[in-house]
Amino acid sequence: MNENREQVYELLTRSVEAGDGDEQVSLREEAVRLADLGGDLQLQYFAREVYVRACVFGGAAENALVAFSWLLAQFDKNPGKFDEWAILWKYKWIVGTIYNFPQVSKARIYEMLDDLSERSLRAGYGLRAVYNHRYRLEKFWDNREKAVEYFNKMEELPEDGLSNCPVCVKDERVSFSIYSGNDSRALELAKPLLSGGEKCATVPHRTYANLLLPLVRLGQQKQALLYHRRGYPLISSNKNFLDRIADHLILLTLTENFSNAVRLVEKHYVWTETNRDVLCRFRFFRAAWFLFEMLAEAPVVSKESLRLNLPWSFPLYSESRHYDPVQLASWFKEQADEIARRFDERNETDFFVRTLAETPALKELRAPFPLADVE
Amino acid sequence: MDFRFQVNLGGIIDLLSNHTYSSPDVYIRELLQNGVDAIVARNYLEPEHRGEIKIELSSQDSEASSFLLFRDNGIGLTEDEIHLFLATIGETSKRDGWSLQPTDFLGQFGIGLLTCFVVSDEIVVVTRSAKDSSKTIEWRGRADGTYSLKVLEEDIEPGTEVRLHCKSGREDYFVAQTVYRLARHYGGLLPFPIEFTDKHGTILVNEARPPWKEAHIDPVYERYLYLEYGRATFAIDFFDYVPLRSAVGDVEGVAFVLPFSPSLATRKTHRVYLKNMLLSEQTEGLLPDWAFFVKCVVNANDLRPTASRESFYEDEKLAATREALGQQLRQYVIHLAEQNPQRLQKLIRLHLLSIKALAVDDEAFFRIFVNWLPFETNMGTMTLTEYMKNNEVVRFVTDLDQFRQTARIAASQSLCVINAAYTYDAELIQKLPDIFRNVRLAIVDSHSLTHSFEYLTLAEQDAVSGFMEIANQVLEPFKCTAEIRAFSPGELPALYNASSEAQLRRSIATTKEITDSFWAELLDEVDGGLDQDAFAQLCFNYRNPVVYKIARMRDETLLRLSIQMLYVQAILLSHRPLNAKEMAVLNDGLLGFIDWGADAVEGWIQ
């Protein structure tokens, strides 16, 4: 019994040192397995709590969901035994990713938010956090009016124990400005987040990625590439950021830094095989499609000249490493199409299909700027 | 003449002591900074001038009445300048706490001086400018917001003297050892003498120059000097040192290689001087992310500090400096590989993660280190080149659960499998084809490894087909399929494998046993999005005598019971906890067997 506990703790200690990512997920998964073998409920609960965190920040949302449902069930079955704030905080994470799974029905997602809402109030918290997620959800379905309404409702409420960290709050305002079409305001709001003083587990990682396209729209390619330089290293080793990689990929494509863009595909394609977050995959497939579409049109690129180092698990894997950009474009497009169809079917909109249809129009923003000229 | 500050001085003092700087310690830093600035300014007018700073501590009978004299022979202030700096103080108060960044000499002087109110209720400044035949002026500022200004009769040497009276409650900052330590801490690298005097006499605060400022002739002595310096600075016996220099940022210093793996929290913080004054001991961002195996002491003359003066502003210059310093660390490791393989081995043992992180981002580096980096396999630790010598295909698994499962199978098949669950391992292995043209890679899992087991002959397959059909029926509710092969060791009746997707589906099934209906339905929906063919596998061993028997058993009830028991046993052997359904199978099965055994042996029939 004690030996089991020690093994669990040893794995958890190692997992802390590993930092966010696959290794941490793997170590904590082992810890959960061992804790389950030991059968001590406290330890099983604790191991799963940290496992959920690792999964959420390490790109394993589906594992997080399964472990979280276990936690919530135990929490409800054992009143007073486990920390209420801690379970609600995790609930927020789950609510924040649940709609990325197209197999989960719309009704159930709303029901989940209602449940979180009720539990938050019962625990004495306000609804700020819930409104934050209602905003994100409506934004996700492209229900703009409601999204704005919820964002404003959120901003009217005071901070409480369940609201996000101050850094995330600022980042949310940056995203909202972009969403509202106010790119320059977003840049202004992002300033304190980018000067190095304010950070958390995902900011300024995602802030940089968010600002890339707005900067291109404002004609500030150089600044965008500079943010790429700074922001990319923050996300390059954690598959949780697969969707943000897509933002960088689009920037490099639009500025015609093709070989850098191809490098990103080479390096991160493999994440689409292990990250089951469908939205993340969609965004990466879309960006890769856009890249190869542009390459296919580029006069210098032919079937012979495009050399790509893709892993052998890639369905079109070619041992010679030569790929036809037209084929690659259509493969990535097919993947994105399939996901778009599934999302739209569930969401009862045509938002995703439309997003894809509008993607080629991004070409209008193309403006070559060599990355090498950005110090 | 007596005046009153136009601003609420109490508010500023509170701001300074609570919000801008980390501790009252910094009053020494600010006094030193003021002295340095004054000396630099005077050198600009008189290049031959030799700057010096004198600190004198006079303790009376009790520490409460002790006072501190701080004298520099810098440029000094004229009466006009004093009025200007007072105006700056007024300006200062209008800004918020975090932007208290002095922009000019007088601004810095004023703010630096104000920090002294944190330890003293009265500040006396006696100063005479070196600029012209100006007068000696005395300024007395008090924490209550009043100050006086007068011209003194006697002339002093040009420069500035600051006199502080220990404030009650701040006695700790007027102890000789503390003052000396702080002066050395912040000003240890300053290129002109700082003298400290107390009742025991006078000593030089910064007698030694840092090792990178010395011309070294003897490499053994150089090593000794550097490592001694590291020990004196951090109280650590470092493993090695790497001198650092960057033209961008005008940086020089040394990186000490840690003799242990640093914890995540202490990684990447360095002791950094700005223009020879200590900026911070916790500076981040100076080195590339992978370089967490060193701790640096550096002086930078051309990087921009942040407002709180505790790290650098993240700009292009800092990025270029980081790149240059990173190159030097990279060169050091490569140099070890070429010149001192033994020390390299030790370095790898200590800082494997750091080196792998670099190899992932740098193909040329990986090309060299592929010969050195150890990987864990089911047959012990080896490098990738060693592995490739004996294996045509590089087989690896990407998570610990799979490694645990495959290790026991692979060993019995004499297959060597790499555990690539650790950070960077899988990424590095995937890069092998970039370096070795013909290498073949395979991600394996326990499932795919069973393909290497021996198949049954057609006749044997015929003989067990009925058994297999029933086995698949029995296992279906557990999302498990049955296989049969012949493999070693013969004592093992069956092997349970689950790919990570099958494992996730199993977790879903197990979790559903305790959740309410809402979550159970949600989990079903999630499961619906996974690969519906992702089943676990129970692989029976045809070499096992019991399996051989069961496979020919005619009694279907007994057969089903046996299959269930082998399934549960295989799960237990794979060190997985049983879920409620499996537990029920185990209990019912055991009782069933006892009942059956009793009937068979004793013939009890009621």
Interface residues (C-beta under 8 A of the other chain):
Chain A: V16 E17 A18 G19 G21 D22 E23 V25 S26 L27 E29 E30 R33 D36 L37 G39 E62 N63 L65 V66 A67 S69 W70 L72 A73 Q74 D76 K77 F101 P102 Q103 V104 S105 R108 E111 M112 D115 L194 S195 G196 G197 L226 R229 R230 P233 S237 V270 T274 R276 V278 N309 P311 W312 S313 E375
Chain B: S263 L264 G285 D289 T306 S311 Y313 E314 E316 A319 A320 V360 T398 D399 L400 D401 R404 A421 Y422 T423 Y424 A426 Q430 P433 D434 R440 L441 I443 L504 S507 I508 T511 I514 T515 D516 F518 W519 E521 L522 L523 E525 V526 G528 G529 L530 H575 R576 P577
